[in-house]
Amino acid sequence: MEKLIITAAICGAEVTKEHNPAVPYTVEECVREAGLAYEAGASIIHLHVRTDDGTPTQDKNRFKAVMDAIHAKYPDVIVQPSTGGAVGMTNDERLQPTELNPEMATLDCGTLNFGGDEIFENTENTIKYFGERMIERGIKPELEVFDKSMIDMALRLNKKGFIKAPMHFDFVMGVNGGIAGTLRDFVFLRGSIPADATYTVAGVGRFEFPLAVAAIIDGGHVRVGFEDNTMLAKGVLAKSNGELVAKVVRIAKELGREIATPAEARKILGLKQK
């Protein structure tokens, strides 16, 4: 079985310090949280950025400042910027971090009701546009799927040449408006991707660790972090993203799964070695 790639989604665009005081906003805070996650065993840092007051932004200069600062201390870690941004942003606004030519970036594969009047819009043309940009720049897309239909969209666009194989999926499960975080639903998504594809599971809230166990046993990969869940256990706030990563490492070791280094993660995902 392949070694386990752990991704740390250190801040997201929605979670705030009111949810957990350790949620990072500033460049220095992002470096701290990325470092704690990396030192605990994460090989990928999934990155959103904020202004210092916590406002989500897709400004490429802010991404560059954070990415450069992370790589200055942790040169081998894979930094995967989000092109999801926040609800209401334009396509070009969301795509700004791709101008920095990262190794990987996320590509959302469908539209989702986030609750209330918030709609996270990703039309077919948007997905094609993002896919073409990533092919042009040699960026490996992590295909964010919140439901089965989004896998189907990715498969259709792969056949049309907008997404290259082998594909790497991220099953984001338990989000309001998306697929639930049950084992039944995990098995459904897992059985819907091509044999040569890889996948990561991001369970939201209370689904984070049960789905991590399922992915570890199945041979998939795991995402944890404050973007998805701020709790180490019921009623216990995590002190850092590193604590969440360390919990996955402990579970993986109990189940006999070794942890991938960034270099090993690059090989598994087909990225260029640094």
SEDO-822495 format. One record per residue (C-alpha): residue number from 0; z, x, y. Coordinates in Angstrom, 1 decimal. Example, Ala and Ser with C-alpha at 12.3 -4.5 7.8 and 13.67 -1.06 7.14 Angstrom:
BEGIN
R    i      up    east   north
R    0     7.8    12.3    -4.5
R    1     7.1    13.7    -1.1
END
This chain:
BEGIN
R    i      up    east   north
R    0     0.0     0.0     0.0
R    1    -0.8     1.2     3.5
R    2     2.0     2.4     5.7
R    3     3.3    -0.2     8.1
R    4     2.1    -0.2    11.7
R    5     4.7    -1.5    14.1
R    6     3.7    -2.8    17.5
R    7     6.2    -3.3    20.3
R    8     5.3    -5.9    22.9
R    9     7.8    -4.7    25.4
R   10     7.6    -7.2    28.2
R   11     4.9    -9.9    28.2
R   12     4.0   -12.0    31.2
R   13     6.5   -14.8    30.9
R   14     9.9   -13.5    29.7
R   15    12.2   -12.5    32.5
R   16    15.5   -10.6    33.1
R   17    17.1   -14.0    33.1
R   18    16.2   -14.2    29.4
R   19    17.4   -10.7    28.8
R   20    18.5    -8.1    31.4
R   21    16.7    -5.3    29.6
R   22    13.2    -6.9    30.1
R   23    11.3    -4.2    31.9
R   24     9.5    -4.7    35.3
R   25     9.3    -1.3    37.0
R   26     7.3     1.7    35.8
R   27    10.5     3.5    34.9
R   28    11.8     0.5    33.0
R   29     8.5     0.2    31.0
R   30     8.7     3.9    30.1
R   31    12.3     3.5    29.0
R   32    11.5     0.5    26.8
R   33     8.3     2.0    25.4
R   34    10.2     5.2    24.6
R   35    13.0     3.4    22.8
R   36    10.5     1.5    20.8
R   37     8.4     4.6    19.9
R   38    11.5     6.6    18.9
R   39    12.6     3.7    16.7
R   40     9.3     3.7    14.8
R   41     6.6     1.8    16.9
R   42     3.2     3.5    16.9
R   43     1.6     0.9    19.3
R   44     2.9    -0.3    22.6
R   45     1.4    -3.7    23.6
R   46     1.5    -3.7    27.3
R   47     1.6    -6.3    30.1
R   48     2.6    -5.0    33.5
R   49     4.6    -6.5    36.4
R   50     5.2    -5.8    40.0
R   51     8.7    -4.5    40.6
R   52    10.0    -8.1    41.2
R   53     8.7    -9.2    37.8
R   54     5.5   -11.0    38.9
R   55     2.7   -10.6    36.3
R   56    -0.3    -8.6    37.4
R   57    -3.5    -7.3    35.9
R   58    -4.0    -4.7    38.6
R   59    -5.6    -1.7    37.0
R   60    -3.7     0.7    39.3
R   61    -0.4    -0.7    38.0
R   62    -1.6    -0.4    34.4
R   63    -2.7     3.2    35.1
R   64     0.7     4.1    36.6
R   65     2.5     2.7    33.6
R   66     0.2     4.0    30.9
R   67     0.1     7.5    32.5
R   68     3.9     7.6    32.7
R   69     4.3     6.5    29.1
R   70     1.7     9.1    27.9
R   71     3.4    11.8    29.9
R   72     6.5    11.5    27.8
R   73     5.0    10.1    24.6
R   74     1.4    11.6    24.4
R   75     0.5    10.4    20.9
R   76     1.6     6.7    21.2
R   77    -1.2     4.1    21.2
R   78    -1.0     2.0    24.4
R   79    -2.7    -1.4    24.0
R   80    -3.1    -3.2    27.3
R   81    -3.3    -7.0    27.3
R   82    -6.4    -8.8    28.7
R   83    -4.6   -12.1    28.4
R   84    -3.0   -11.7    31.8
R   85    -1.4   -14.9    33.0
R   86    -2.5   -18.5    33.2
R   87    -5.0   -19.0    36.1
R   88    -6.4   -15.5    36.3
R   89   -10.1   -15.0    36.4
R   90   -12.0   -13.1    33.6
R   91   -12.7   -10.1    35.7
R   92    -9.1   -10.0    36.9
R   93    -7.9   -10.1    33.3
R   94   -10.4    -7.3    32.2
R   95    -9.2    -4.8    34.8
R   96    -7.2    -2.6    32.3
R   97   -10.4    -2.1    30.2
R   98   -11.7     0.0    33.1
R   99    -9.2     2.6    32.1
R  100   -10.9     3.0    28.7
R  101    -7.9     2.5    26.4
R  102    -8.2     3.0    22.7
R  103    -7.3    -0.7    22.1
R  104    -7.0    -3.9    24.1
R  105    -6.3    -7.5    23.2
R  106    -9.1   -10.2    23.0
R  107    -7.9   -13.8    22.9
R  108   -10.1   -15.9    20.7
R  109    -9.5   -19.5    21.9
R  110    -7.9   -21.9    24.4
R  111    -4.3   -23.0    24.0
R  112    -2.0   -25.6    25.5
R  113     1.0   -23.6    26.6
R  114     3.0   -26.7    27.5
R  115     3.2   -29.1    30.5
R  116     0.0   -28.6    32.5
R  117    -0.4   -24.9    31.6
R  118    -3.7   -24.2    29.7
R  119    -4.5   -20.7    28.6
R  120    -8.3   -20.9    28.9
R  121   -10.6   -18.8    26.7
R  122   -14.1   -20.4    26.5
R  123   -16.7   -19.1    24.0
R  124   -18.5   -17.4    26.9
R  125   -15.3   -15.8    28.0
R  126   -14.7   -14.4    24.5
R  127   -18.3   -13.1    24.4
R  128   -17.9   -11.5    27.8
R  129   -14.7    -9.7    26.7
R  130   -16.2    -8.7    23.4
R  131   -19.3    -7.2    25.1
R  132   -17.1    -5.2    27.5
R  133   -15.1    -3.7    24.7
R  134   -18.1    -2.8    22.7
R  135   -19.6    -1.1    25.8
R  136   -16.5     0.9    26.4
R  137   -15.7     1.7    22.8
R  138   -12.4    -0.2    22.9
R  139   -11.0    -1.6    19.6
R  140   -10.2    -5.3    20.1
R  141    -7.0    -6.7    18.7
R  142    -8.1   -10.3    18.1
R  143    -5.3   -12.6    19.2
R  144    -5.4   -15.8    17.3
R  145    -2.9   -18.7    17.8
R  146    -4.6   -21.0    15.2
R  147    -7.1   -21.0    12.4
R  148    -9.9   -22.2    14.6
R  149    -9.6   -18.9    16.6
R  150   -10.2   -16.9    13.4
R  151   -13.4   -19.0    12.8
R  152   -14.5   -18.3    16.4
R  153   -14.0   -14.5    15.8
R  154   -16.0   -14.6    12.6
R  155   -18.9   -16.5    14.2
R  156   -19.0   -14.0    17.1
R  157   -18.8   -11.1    14.7
R  158   -22.0   -12.4    13.1
R  159   -23.6   -12.7    16.5
R  160   -22.7    -9.2    17.5
R  161   -20.0    -9.8    20.1
R  162   -17.2    -8.4    17.9
R  163   -17.6    -5.4    15.7
R  164   -16.3    -5.1    12.1
R  165   -13.9    -4.1    10.6
R  166   -11.8    -6.5    12.6
R  167    -8.2    -6.3    13.5
R  168    -6.3    -9.6    14.0
R  169    -3.0   -10.5    15.5
R  170    -1.6   -13.7    14.2
R  171     0.6   -15.1    17.0
R  172     2.7   -17.7    15.4
R  173     5.2   -20.2    16.7
R  174     3.9   -20.6    20.2
R  175     4.0   -24.0    21.8
R  176     0.5   -25.5    21.2
R  177    -0.4   -23.1    18.5
R  178     0.1   -22.8    14.8
R  179     3.7   -23.0    13.5
R  180     5.6   -20.0    12.2
R  181     6.1   -21.2     8.6
R  182     5.3   -19.2     5.5
R  183     2.7   -21.9     4.6
R  184     0.9   -21.2     7.9
R  185     1.1   -17.5     7.5
R  186    -0.6   -17.7     4.0
R  187    -3.3   -20.0     5.5
R  188    -4.2   -17.5     8.3
R  189    -3.9   -14.5     5.9
R  190    -6.3   -16.1     3.5
R  191    -8.9   -16.8     6.3
R  192    -9.8   -13.3     7.4
R  193   -12.3   -10.9     5.8
R  194   -11.3    -8.6     3.0
R  195   -12.0    -5.5     5.2
R  196   -10.0    -6.8     8.1
R  197    -6.5    -5.7     9.0
R  198    -3.8    -7.8    10.7
R  199    -0.5    -7.8    12.5
R  200     1.9   -10.8    12.7
R  201     3.7   -11.6    15.9
R  202     6.3   -14.3    15.2
R  203     7.7   -16.0    18.3
R  204    11.4   -16.6    18.7
R  205    13.2   -17.3    15.4
R  206    10.0   -16.7    13.5
R  207     9.8   -13.1    14.4
R  208    11.8   -11.5    11.5
R  209    10.9   -14.0     8.7
R  210     7.2   -13.4     9.4
R  211     7.8    -9.7     9.6
R  212     9.2    -9.8     6.1
R  213     6.1   -11.7     4.9
R  214     3.7    -9.2     6.4
R  215     5.6    -6.2     5.1
R  216     5.5    -7.6     1.6
R  217     1.8    -8.6     1.8
R  218     0.7    -5.2     3.2
R  219     0.0    -6.3     6.7
R  220     1.5    -5.0    10.0
R  221     4.2    -6.3    12.4
R  222     4.7    -6.9    16.1
R  223     8.1    -7.4    17.6
R  224     9.4    -7.1    21.2
R  225    10.7    -8.9    24.2
R  226     7.4   -10.7    24.8
R  227     7.9   -12.7    21.6
R  228    11.7   -12.7    21.1
R  229    14.7   -11.3    23.0
R  230    17.3   -11.8    20.3
R  231    18.4    -9.4    17.6
R  232    20.0   -12.2    15.6
R  233    21.0   -15.8    16.4
R  234    23.2   -15.6    19.5
R  235    22.9   -11.8    19.8
R  236    20.7   -10.4    22.6
R  237    18.8    -7.3    21.8
R  238    19.8    -4.4    23.9
R  239    16.3    -3.0    23.9
R  240    12.9    -3.2    22.3
R  241    14.0    -0.3    20.3
R  242    16.7    -2.4    18.5
R  243    14.0    -4.9    17.5
R  244    11.8    -2.2    16.1
R  245    14.7    -0.5    14.3
R  246    15.5    -3.8    12.5
R  247    11.9    -4.0    11.2
R  248    12.2    -0.3    10.1
R  249    15.4    -1.1     8.1
R  250    13.8    -4.2     6.5
R  251    10.6    -2.2     5.6
R  252    12.7     0.6     4.0
R  253    14.6    -1.9     2.0
R  254    11.3    -3.3     0.7
R  255     9.8     0.1     0.0
R  256     7.3     0.3     2.8
R  257     6.8     3.5     4.8
R  258     6.3     3.5     8.5
R  259     3.0     4.7    10.1
R  260     3.0     7.4    12.7
R  261     0.5     6.9    15.6
R  262    -1.9     9.3    13.9
R  263    -1.7     7.3    10.7
R  264    -2.1     4.0    12.6
R  265    -5.3     5.4    14.2
R  266    -6.7     6.2    10.8
R  267    -5.8     2.7     9.4
R  268    -7.4     1.0    12.4
R  269   -10.4     3.2    12.7
R  270    -9.5     4.7    16.1
R  271   -10.4     8.2    17.2
R  272    -7.8    10.8    16.4
R  273    -6.2    12.4    19.4
END
